[in-house]
């Protein structure tokens, strides 16, 4: 099937599904996203919902259909958030969509581990990066591998300077393969960089996206955050460190979608929660408790710059 026909049929089915859920006709826009010397397919899907336009993005290095599916997966995850009365602006962590429930559960766990790795590294200045990475394909990006609660996972933080070097566009990528984690993190940082130049429709959800992007930049300029991020990128590393924690995960929700895929929500009371575009919602005492589970102590308190 040609991509045009595939896109039409996919959106027709999504339109039917969205109408059942109270949203409206989606439109997908195809673009190319340069990431280092790699040019990726980027599909942005805009669905008109009851609270205004919802904007979702999917990217793949070689497969435009996979980019479309990833964009639509974000839409399906958002709809499960709405069904569960989860505020998009509070947390997106722990939602994942995949071809079967087990893979979706695994993807959600990996996301929680990834974000916990970054937040722990941010709040504990004594915690060094795991390894420093240089990849000649991404000359403008800097990379560092972070420690996580799963030694088999490679969690990579990437950064792109903006302006006169005052702050960073940041991206995270996680995989059991280091090269794949590097690519994922580079794509995320480049996507955030391109988002500031993109034309985004008005509406509560779209405006929240713009607001969180601004918070991303302003937080990365904040002196304590900027200093900590640069210490991770350019400071010493320690490949021998291990967290003393094996976290527990609970699947709160799961739903089968119109295309046979599954969307799940997973939580962990052991890992640090990432709020979306806001400051910490949990008490400082609770955050410090979760850090102590890893055998560490939070030595500084700051907002996080992730969106």
N, C-alpha and C positions, 0 to 999 in steps of 0.2 A: 504494500500500500504506500503510495506517495505521501510525503510528510503533510502536504496540504490537506489531503483527504483524511489522514490520521488525526490531524489537529481538529478538523471540522467535526469528525465523529466523536472525538474525545470531549470537546467542548459542548457538543449537543447532549451527551450523557451527563456531563457535569452540570449543565444548565438545568436539566430535569431534576437532578438530585438537589441542587441548590434551591430550586423553587420549592421543593418539599420542605427544606430546612428554613425557608424564609429569606433566602438571599436572592440575587438576580443574575442576569445573563453575564457570564464571564467573558473577558476578552484577553487573549494572550499576545504579547509583543515579543518578537525575536530580535536579539541584538548580539553583537560580538563583544566579549569582554577581554581585553588584553591583560594577561597576568604574566609578567616577565616576558620570556620569549614564547609563551604559550598563548594561543588565542582560543578562548572558551565560548561555547554557546550559552547565552543567558536568556531565559524565558521569564518574562514578568507577566503574571496573571492578575488582572483587575476584575473583581467581582463586586457588583453593586448590591450591598446588603442593607438591612434595616437601619443601620447606624452610619451609612455612608459607604464609600468605596473601601474594599479590603485589597491590599496590595501584597502579593506573594512572589517570591523569586526562586528560581531553580537554575542551577548551573552544572554543566558537564563539559569535560575537556574535548570529547569527540562525538558525543551522541546527543543530537538535538531532541530526540524523543525522550531520552532519560532526563534531560533538563526540564522538559515540559512536565513529566511525571513528578519530578521533585517539587516543582512550583505548585502543582495541584496537591501534592502531599501536604504542603504547608497550609493550603486552604482547608483540607480535611482535618488537620490538627486543630486549626482555629475553630472550626465548627464544633469539635468535641469540647474545646474550652468553653464555648458558649453554652453547650448543652449541660456542662458541669458547673456553670456559673463561675468560671475562673476568669478573673480580670486579666485581660491581655497585657495591661500596663503594669501588672504586679509580677507575673512570672509566666514564662513560656517553657521553662525547663521541665524535662521529663516527659514530653509528648513526642511520639514518633509514629510514623506510618511505614508499613512494609507489606510485602506480599503475603506473609503469614504472621500470626500473632506472636510466635516465638522470636522471629527476627525483629519485629517491632519492639518487643520487650527488651531485647539485647541492645538495639539502637538507642532506646531511651536511657538505659543504664549507662551506656558509653557517654551520652551527652551529660548526664549528671556527674560522672567521674571527671570528664574534661573540665567542666566549669568549676568543680571543687578544686581541681589541681591549680587552676589559675588563681582562684580567690585565696587559697591557702598560701600560695607563693607571694601574693600581694600583701597579706596581713602579717606574714612572719619574715622579717628582714634577714634572719639568720639562715633561712632556707635558700640554698643555692639552686641554680638550674641543674638539670641532669647531664645534659651535653649541649655544647654549642654547635650550630650547624651552619655550613656554608653551601649554597647550591648556586652554581654559575648560571643556571637558567633564570634565576630571580635576583638580578644584580641590585635592584633598589630595595629589596626586602632584607630584613635581618631576622634571624630565627634563633630560638633556643628551645630545647626540649625540657619540659617540666616534669617534676616528680608527681606520681599519682598513686592511688591506692591499689591499682592493678599493674603489676610489673610487666605484664604481657602487652599492655597498651603503650603506644608512643603518642604522647600528648605534646603538640608543638604550638608555641606562640610565635606569631610573626608580626612584624611592624613595618609600616611605611611612614616616613616623616611627612609632615605637612607644613605648609607655610615656610617660615624661616627656621624650622627645626624646633618650634615651641612644643609640639605634641606629636601624637601618634595615631594613625589608623591601625587598629589591632585586629588580628584574626586568630582563631583557634582551629586546629585540625587534629583529629585523633584516628588512629588506625593501628592494626597490629603490624603494619608495614610502614617503616619510617618515611620512605619517599612519598607514599600516599598521604601520610599525615602532613608532610611539608607542603604538598600541593594543595590540600584542603585549606590549610591555614593561609597560604598565599592568596588563594581565591577569595577567602572571606575578607581579608584586609583590602584587597583590590575592589571587591564589591562595595564595601563601605565607602571607600574613596570615591567610586563612581556614583554612589547614591547622592552625594552632595551636589552633583552636577545634573542629576536626573530631574525631569519634570514629573512631579507626583501629584495626582488629583487631590483636590481639597476634600475634607471630610474628617470626622473624628478619628478614625483609625489611621488614615494617611497622615493627618496632622500629628498624631502621636508618634508615628515613625520619624517625622521630621524633628520633633522635640527630642526623641531619644538619641538621634544622631548628633544633635547639638550637645546633649549631655555627654555623649561619648567623647567629643573633642574637648569640651570644657574640663571634664574630669581628667583627661590625659595631660592637660596643661597644668593642673593643680600640682604644686611643687612636690609634695610627698609622693603622689602617685607617679609623676614623671620620673622622679629620682629612683623609685623602686623598680619601675619598668626598665629603666636604662641599666640598673644594676643587674637585672636578670639577663638582659641582652649582652652586656659587655663585661660583667663581673666574672668571678671564679665559678667553676662548676664542681659538682660532686656526684659522680656516677654510682657511688657505693651506698648512698643514703637509702633507707627504707622506712615507709610509714608503718606504725604499729597498729593497723586497723584493717579489719575485713568487714566492709559495710554490709548492711542488710537492705534489701529492696522490696518494696510492696507494689503490686499492680493494683491501682485503684479503679481504673476504668478500661474497658476495651469495647470496640465497636467495629463490625464489618461494614465496609463501604460499598458503594454502588458498583465498583469495578473489581470487587473480590478482595481488595487489600484490607488490612486491619490497622486501626489507629488505637494506640494505648496511652495511658498516663501512668507513669511510675514515679514513686517518691522514695526518698531515703532520709530517715531522721538522723543519720550519722554524718551526712555530707553537708557542705556549706551550700545554702540556697542562693541562687542568682536571681535577683529581681530584675525586671526589664525596664530600663530607662528611668529607674528611681533609685533612691538610696536604700539602705538596708531596712527591711520590714521587721525582721526578727530582732529581739533585744540583743544588746551587746553581750550580755551574760550567756545567752544561748549560743551565739556564734563562738565565744571563747570556749564553751563546753565542748562543742564539736571539734574545735581545733585540738583540745587536750586529748581527745580520743585517739589522735594520731601520735601522741607523745610529744606535742609541740605546745608553744605558748604564743599567743598573739601579742606582739610587742608594739604594734602601732595600729591606729584605727583610722580608716580612710574610706572614702567612697570608691566604688569600682567604675571603670570606664567602659565596660562591655555593654553592648546592646543586643 
